[in-house]
Amino acid sequence: MRYFILLFALLFQGCLYFNEKGISAHLYDNCHEYYDECGNYRKECPPNLADYTEIAEGVSKMGHEIKAYIDPPSQKAADATRRCP
């Protein structure tokens, strides 16, 4: 998996840019900054291709799935909770 990520980064190094919130297809943020009619500052930015929070959640979920696959619940624990009439 690590090699796949490195290969992916090398192949697309001119197309993907890392900014403060995630991975984007634009070098600079194309944010639209303005003040609304009430005087509140607003900043609207286009979505990133991948946010760091989404990446962290995916890695965490994948880790739990791998752990469940490697270390499944034992049959002995399942038999201990089973009640016979």
Secondary structure, 3 states (H helix, E strand, C coil): CHHHHHHHHHHCCCCCEECCCEEECCCCCCCEEEECCCCCEEEECCCCCEEHHHHHHHHHHHHHHHHHHHCCCCHHHHHHHCCCC
